[in-house]
């Protein structure tokens, strides 16, 4: 989910193709937006609990694949891969919040997006607090399972809030 969110954020941040720009870039731009939109459609099911269950089931699978470990560099000071991935998500969310705040101050944020920004900030604060609690549980040799579940749920809510704000822009 984190990798999908990072892919979606990267696609969303691509500059718009210039009217007289390269046709190859236009094709690439549309192709990536189609993929991101179709994944969102596939993962955006309205069946209750599917998203939560998908996140919970995917995280151990993603963390256990040895090929992924070779490509993902864990941050110095991270306690494990999940800790590092949560940190990455919080960094991206922080950058999104900073960008939206600047757009708001410049009057470039759509009218209804201020509430979405406030929701994003609230979700970020909850996710950051649960990440710190999770880290504290691991550092003090407590069972981190309960805290991990809370962290996964808060990260899911955070990615949903980011997606909602990006769609409103």
N, C-alpha and C positions, 0 to 999 in steps of 0.2 A: 504494500500500500504506500509505503514511504517512497519507494522507487517510482511508483506510478505518479505520486503527487509531485515528485521532483521533475519527472518528465513533463507532466502537465504544466508546471510552473515555467519550465524552460520553453515550452512551445508557446505559452501565453506571453512570454516576454520577447518573442521574436518581433523585430520591427516589421511594420506593414510593408508590403511590396510597393515600390514606387510605380506610378502609372507608366513610365517609360523604362522600367527596370527589366532585368533579365527574366526571360520566360522560364528558365531553369529554377530560379529562386521562387518565382510565383508557384510553379508546380510543387516544389519542395515544401513551401509554406502551406499550401492547401492540403497536401498529402499528410503532413504532420498534424494539422488541425483536424483532419478527418479521423485519423487514428485516435487522437486524444478524445475527440467527441464520441467515437464509437465505443471506446473503453469506458468512458463515463456512462454511456447508455447501458452498456452491459453490466457495469457494477452498480448502477443506480437503481436497482430493482426495488420495487415497493413492497416486497415481502418482509414483514417485521422480523427483525433479528438476523437477517441474512448478512448485512454489512458487519455487524459485530462478530458473528460467527466466522465470517470470512477472514477478518483481520486476525482473530485469535488463532485460526487454523493456519493461516499463511505465515505468520511471524516465525513459528518454530521451523517450518519448512525452509523458509528463506535463510534462517540463521544456520541450519544444518547442512546446507549445500556447500561443499568444500570449494567448488569453483567460484562461488560468490565471494568467499573469503579472500581469494587471490586478487579480486578486482576491487574490493572495498577496503580502503585503508582506515583502520580504527584510529580515532583521534588520540593523541598523546594524553594520558591521564584518564582515558575512558576505562570503566570497570569491565565492560564486555561490549559485544557488538550491538546489543539492544540499546545500551546506554549511549553509545556513539551515534547510532541512527536517530535516537530521540533528540540528541544534541543537534544533529544536522537539521531535523525538522524544526526545532525551535529557532535555529539561526535563520532558516528560510522564512519562517513566520515573522520573526522580528524585522527582517528586511522588508517584507510585505507591509507590515504595519507602518514602518518608517516612510515607505513610498506613498502609502495612502494618506498618512498625516500631511505629508508635503503637498500632495494633490489637493487635500482639503483646504490647507492654508492658502493655496494659490487659486482656489475656487474651481478646480478641475475635477473634483469628485462629484459624481451624480448625486442628485438630491436624496434619493432613498438609500444611498450607500453609507451615510453616516451611522445609521443604526447597525448596518452590517459591520462597519469598522469597530464599533463599540462591542459587538458580539465577538468579533475576532480578538480584540484585546482581552476580553474576559476569558475566552477559551485559551488564549496564550498564557494568561496568568495561572489558570487551573492546571494546564499541561506542565508548565514550568515547575509549579509547586509539587505536582505528583512525580515529576522527574527527580526533583531534589529529595523527595521522600524515598523513592525507589533506590536512589544512590545511597542514601543514609542507611537503608535496610541492608543493602549488600555490604557496605563498609563496616557495619556493626555485626555482621554474621547472623542477621535475622533472616527468616524465610521471606524472600522477596516476591513470592507468587501473588499474594494479594495485591501488593503494590504494583506489580507488573501488570496485572489485569486492569487496575485503575489507570495506570499510565497509558496502556494500549487504548482504552476507551477515551481518555482525554486527548490523545494524539489523533484519534479518529475524528472526534468533534472539532479539533483544531483544523484538520485538513478540510473538513466540511465547511467550516467558517471561511477559510482561505478561498476555497472554490466559489462560495457564494459571493464574496467580495469581488473576486476576479470576474465573475460573470456579470456583475452589476456595472463594471467599469465600461 
